[in-house]
Amino acid sequence: MADTRIDFCGVTFKNPLAAASAEPTLNAANMKQCIDAGAGAVIAKTMTDSADMRELTQRAKWRFLNEKLEVCHGRVPRGFSLYSRSGLALEPPKDFMREITETVEYARQKDAVVIGSVAATDMDGWVTLGKQMEDGGVPLIELNFGCPHPKLMPGVRTGMNVGQDFEYASEITRKVADALEIPVIIKVTPQVTDLVLFSDMLHKAGARAVTLTNRFIGFVPDIETGKPQIYGKAGVGGPWTKPLTLRWINEVRTALGDKLDITGTNGAYDWRDIVMFIMSGAHIVQMCSAVMCYGYAWLEKQVKGLEAFMDEKGYETVDQMLGIATDACLEYADMPHEKARVDAETCKNCGMCLKVCFSDAMQQGDDTTFVTEENCVGCGGCYSVCPAKGTIEMIQV
Ligand SMILES: Cc1cc2nc3c(=O)[nH]c(=O)nc-3n(C[C@H](O)[C@H](O)[C@H](O)COP(=O)(O)O)c2cc1C
């Protein structure tokens, strides 16, 4: 059977699936449920010195929205959005640390890893919270420079307000990395222009890994009432954000993969997505929205799905999949030329391919569709829409 263990920042994880920092990791009781469901790691809800961010969690609101951005009311489709307004850990740090130490002890018995997460409001606070976490026995710590909500709260200087200020964020990273023994991971916001540049700065400041990425800020009006869902702008994400996240994982691995480990979050829905994150270059994959949709048992299914996939494909270790898709990336100029070829035997002459051909390459005959080769640029639109799978193939020329 496949070996799902993976090394991340010098710590061995029994599998690459982590319950992301959020309500499923709000306290020891919740984190234990993630661990019981087989997660390789839990990232505790972010501990903070911001009373505003603690209080917000008392008034948290979220909605699962369907593809039309309406409240689901029943089955949540795969293409859902989670639209949420919520804060950070409920308890002040001293009290929250009791949740951490209890979970660390429990995780030890179950071969799981607890990662601490902190968000402070000034420079000294980051070090103080980091120290508290380290003293609580976590082997790794994540600094939350990605939380979108402080951006929507005047005067709260944490989360993505830090992550958008590369110099300040690097200074915090340097101070925390110097003060702590354990490796420091930085969770970043995707709402910046260049995460490769930022990751490089964070690496130089002492970060051992980056978490790519926290969520976006969005806005969703309810057209029935003419008012916004849950009263206004909010954090938004869902499986549809995955390609945006994987793009950054791809680029950071390519530029800095020999210097920085990567953990991925923002768009991982199931075991297939875990594989995509790993093949893009993420050592461990954090999952939140899907667990909030389907409950803790979702985690167990995804670990089993990953094992089954690896067995079926013959991957003996997670390392064998790590970054392979990123490493196989071609520049635009290196792409081979292709032409469409139609199998006249199976072509139903339905005309679908004609609608999506903008090179005047597809021609409909009496019984079959055929390709005018000199016109075909090999875009593959026809290949994508042809309902008779295997009828149109893209041939390298
Ligand atoms: C309701 C909610 C609360 C969250 N709370 C935190 C948090 O306290 N700290 C943090 O770093 N990220 C937090 N996140 C972000 C998640 O950890 C995760 O990175 C994000 O949801 C993207 O992953 P997903 O696509 O699997 O949901 C929260 C997300 C949601 C939806």
Ligand as a Chemical Component Dictionary entry (heavy atoms), coordinates in Angstrom:
data_LIG
# 
_chem_comp.id                   LIG 
_chem_comp.type                 NON-POLYMER 
_chem_comp.pdbx_formal_charge   0 
_chem_comp.three_letter_code    LIG 
# 
loop_
_chem_comp_atom.comp_id 
_chem_comp_atom.atom_id 
_chem_comp_atom.alt_atom_id 
_chem_comp_atom.type_symbol 
_chem_comp_atom.charge 
_chem_comp_atom.model_Cartn_x 
_chem_comp_atom.model_Cartn_y 
_chem_comp_atom.model_Cartn_z 
_chem_comp_atom.pdbx_ordinal 
LIG C1  C1  C 0 -15.248 30.673 8.348  1  
LIG C2  C2  C 0 -13.786 30.681 8.096  2  
LIG C3  C3  C 0 -12.905 30.981 9.124  3  
LIG C4  C4  C 0 -11.526 31.022 8.895  4  
LIG N1  N1  N 0 -10.688 31.321 9.917  5  
LIG C5  C5  C 0 -9.359  31.362 9.700  6  
LIG C6  C6  C 0 -8.451  31.612 10.762 7  
LIG O1  O1  O 0 -8.828  31.802 11.923 8  
LIG N2  N2  N 0 -7.121  31.642 10.454 9  
LIG C7  C7  C 0 -6.644  31.416 9.200  10 
LIG O2  O2  O 0 -5.429  31.426 8.989  11 
LIG N3  N3  N 0 -7.483  31.148 8.186  12 
LIG C8  C8  C 0 -8.816  31.105 8.399  13 
LIG N4  N4  N 0 -9.663  30.789 7.388  14 
LIG C9  C9  C 0 -9.103  30.451 6.057  15 
LIG C10 C10 C 0 -8.919  28.919 5.944  16 
LIG O3  O3  O 0 -7.950  28.465 6.847  17 
LIG C11 C11 C 0 -8.505  28.499 4.536  18 
LIG O4  O4  O 0 -7.205  28.954 4.300  19 
LIG C12 C12 C 0 -9.423  29.056 3.453  20 
LIG O5  O5  O 0 -10.768 28.847 3.798  21 
LIG C13 C13 C 0 -9.134  28.432 2.092  22 
LIG O6  O6  O 0 -9.255  27.044 2.111  23 
LIG P1  P1  P 0 -10.558 26.271 1.551  24 
LIG O7  O7  O 0 -10.673 26.573 0.097  25 
LIG O8  O8  O 0 -10.296 24.830 1.839  26 
LIG O9  O9  O 0 -11.715 26.809 2.309  27 
LIG C14 C14 C 0 -11.048 30.756 7.607  28 
LIG C15 C15 C 0 -11.925 30.441 6.568  29 
LIG C16 C16 C 0 -13.281 30.409 6.800  30 
LIG C17 C17 C 0 -14.193 30.076 5.669  31 
# 
loop_
_chem_comp_bond.comp_id 
_chem_comp_bond.atom_id_1 
_chem_comp_bond.atom_id_2 
_chem_comp_bond.value_order 
_chem_comp_bond.pdbx_ordinal 
LIG C1  C2  SING 1  
LIG C2  C3  SING 2  
LIG C2  C16 DOUB 3  
LIG C3  C4  DOUB 4  
LIG C4  N1  SING 5  
LIG C4  C14 SING 6  
LIG N1  C5  DOUB 7  
LIG C5  C6  SING 8  
LIG C5  C8  SING 9  
LIG C6  O1  DOUB 10 
LIG C6  N2  SING 11 
LIG N2  C7  SING 12 
LIG C7  O2  DOUB 13 
LIG C7  N3  SING 14 
LIG N3  C8  DOUB 15 
LIG C8  N4  SING 16 
LIG N4  C9  SING 17 
LIG N4  C14 SING 18 
LIG C9  C10 SING 19 
LIG C10 O3  SING 20 
LIG C10 C11 SING 21 
LIG C11 O4  SING 22 
LIG C11 C12 SING 23 
LIG C12 O5  SING 24 
LIG C12 C13 SING 25 
LIG C13 O6  SING 26 
LIG O6  P1  SING 27 
LIG P1  O7  DOUB 28 
LIG P1  O8  SING 29 
LIG P1  O9  SING 30 
LIG C14 C15 DOUB 31 
LIG C15 C16 SING 32 
LIG C16 C17 SING 33 
# 
